[in-house]
Each structure stands twice: as C-alpha cells, then as structure tokens.
Amino acid sequence: MYEKLPDQIPIFPLSGVIYFPKTNLPLNIFEQRYLDLVNDAIQKDKLMGMIQSKKKGEEVYKIGCLGKISDFRKSNDGRILINLTGLTRFEVLEEKENFKLYREFKVNYKKFSLDLKPIKEKINIKPLIDKIKIFFRKTGLLLNWKEFEKLDEVQKINTLAMIAPITIEEKQKLLESISLEEKVRVLINIINFYLHEVDFNNQTLQ
C-alpha cells in the first residue's frame, strides 16, 4: 500500500509534538504558511506530514508521521481547526525547493511498512500498563482508563507513547522504534528510568 502514497509531501514541523499511526491529532492552524498547507492538502489528497523540529534553526528530525485530514472546520477569525489521523511513519530523504510558504520533503515509507499491515504479533502489554499507571499517578497525569480500554493494542501503545510525560528525545526514540515489541520495550525502559532514578521534585535520587 505504501507504493500508493506520495513520495513528496507537505510537512508541518512542530517542536514538542510526537504523532503516531492510528492516533488522532487535533490542530489549531493560524499561521499563513500552514493555512496554505492545509488548504492545498484539502484540495489534493488530504495528506500532510508532521515532524519534530530540532532546537537549532530549520533542522528537523529524520522520522515523522503522515496523517490524513479527517475533520476540517474554518472559524470566523480565519483559523482552521483540523483533525489528523495517523497513517504511517516516513523517513525524510531531502527537502525540495518550492515557491510556497510551507516546506515540502521527499520521503520514503519502506522502513515502516508494518504500519500499514494488519498486526500479527501478539504482545503482552500488561507489564507496560502496570508501570504506566504507577508513573502517571506519581506525575499527576490523569487518563480515562475506561475509554482507553476500548482502543486496540496498537492504539493503546501509541497513545501512551504520545501522552507520557517524558522528553522529546525519548518520544522521538519511540517514534523511530520499528516494531511494536521494540516500542513497548523502549517505553518500559524509559519509565523504569523515571521510576527508579528520578523523583518528581526534579531531583535525581542518590
């Protein structure tokens, strides 16, 4: 299926936001360049990429996520409210020059072909859920666990990776984990680090 996806896509670089396949991301668009991007995407195929921008200059990370605009509303003050549904991750190959206000990149999806296939691997996520509940309780993060239980395994793992109060670099590492099994292992390791080595007054435990 990834062969049918465009190899050049408009990209919205955003610092601090990690976005995964099979998750939803609401966006409030108000900058002109991104208003242009969304309007162009709506006219074309409704596809756009989200990627993390780095702290320095115009640099972006190499891995992002392609989304499809599943909801589109214009507000009276000129903003556009959209919902993006994650499809698959991509790898940036190069930036393409254009005459638009927003940026476009040549991308490849092959490394993440599993994102578009039915999940066959059976993963025991109970150890992850047990750890996450302790972690969320200690950090004061609330989650509607009753609604969470309605999600499928992939959505559960990706949702936890998105909302966990961890660093941007750690979330990027999760985004770049190829398989679900690897993603679960990385997330458990990250949470173990926080639970064992860091207290929640921002002081490292000795």
Protein Blocks (a to p, Z undefined) as FASTA:
>chain_A
ZZmpcfbdcddddehiacdehiacddddfbfklmmmmmmmmmmnopacdddddfehjbdc
fbdcddddfbdcddfkopacdddddfbdcddfbdcddfbfbdcddddfklmmmmmpccfb
dcdfklmmmmmmmmmmmnopacdfklmmmpcfklmmmmmmmmpccdfklmmmmmmpmblm
lmmmmmmmmmmmmmmmpcceopacZZ
